[in-house]
């Protein structure tokens, strides 16, 4: 089992922490921006590495105890809810800048849910020309 020490500087769509090591991007499930983590490598490719947190050495102030331990459905539960909103808005901005070429996209702030847990939502977004 390969292990790496990684500083997390960002977050990817889907919630994985993002770091860099020796010129490679490292995606880390369960890590937050600002954290220093010990990572178990799960996949190594030519340009990136994917892994999961073995140990959080320097925790983010935004880290909280998840309400469930079901890893398959708890991608954001280790992140304080106000930080989730901030990070999700950042992801939308970065994706619009990267994929649509919008330098500073006009995005309204994300509206916090009155009850952040115990729901399930689906959204279908339609884009019209003009």
N, C-alpha and C positions, 0 to 999 in steps of 0.2 A: 504494500500500500504506500503510494507516494504522498508525501505531505509537503505543503508549502506555507510559508509565512507571507501574508499579503495585507497591504494597506488598501482599504476600500475607499474610493473617491467618488463613486457615482452609483446610480441604480439603473437597471435596464428595464425595458418593458417586460412585465411579468413579475418583477420584484426581486430579481437576483442582484446582489451587490456586484459592482464592477471595480476591478483593480488592474494594475499593470505590473508585470514582472518580467524582466529581461526582454523588454520590447513586445511582449505578448499580452493580449487582453485576457483577463481572468474573470470568469463569471462565477459568483459564489452564492449558492442557495443559502438563505438564512443570514446573510451579512448586510450591514447597513453602512451608508456613507459615514466616514469618520472613524470606522472601526479598524482595529488591527486584529486579524484572525489567523488561526491555524486551519488550513484547508486540506481536506482529503480529496485528492484528484480522482475524478470519475471518468474524465475524457480528455485526451490531449490531441489536438489537431495542429496543423501547420501554423495557423495564425492565432489560435485561442486555446484556452483551457477552461473546462467546466469542472466544478467541484462543489463540495458542501462544507459547512462550518463544522470542524471538530471541536474547536475551543475559541471562545471570544477572549482575546487577551486584553484589549482596550475597548470597552463597550461604548456605544453611542448613548448620549443622554436620551435619545428617542427610543431606546430599546425597552420593551415591556415584556412581561410574562404572557405568552399566548394563552387564549382561553380554551384551546384544545390542543392536543398533541398529535392530531391527525395531519401529518405532514403533507398529504396530498391535497388538503383543502385549507391550509393555513398559511398561504404564501405571504400575507401581509400582517398576520396577527401578532408578530413580534415587534411591530412598529406602532408607537403611540398614534392615536387617530389623527390629531392635528398634523403630525409629521407625514402620515399617509396622504392627506389632502395636498400638502405642499409638494411631496415627491411625485405624486400622480400628475399634478399640474406641470411640474418640471419635465416629466416624460412627454406629455402632450406637446409642450413648447419645443423640446429638442427634436421630436419626430417631425413636427410641421416644418421646422427649420431645415432638417436634414433631407426629408423626403419631398417636401413641397417647395423648398427654396424660400420660405418666408423668414426673413431676418428677425422680425419682432412681431409674431402673430398676435392679433387682437383676441385675447382669450379672457372670458369672464372668469372670475374666481370660482373654484369648485364650491358648490353649496354642500355644507356638512349635513349628513343625515341625522335626524333627531335621535334615531336609534341605530348606532353603527353596526350592531351585530344581530343575527337572527333573521336575515332577509336573503333573498336571492333575486337578482334583477337581470334582465336581458335587454339590451338596447340594439336597435337597428337604426343606423344613421344613413340618411339619404342626402346626396349632394346634387344640387341642380346647377346647371351652367348659368353664368350671369350673376 
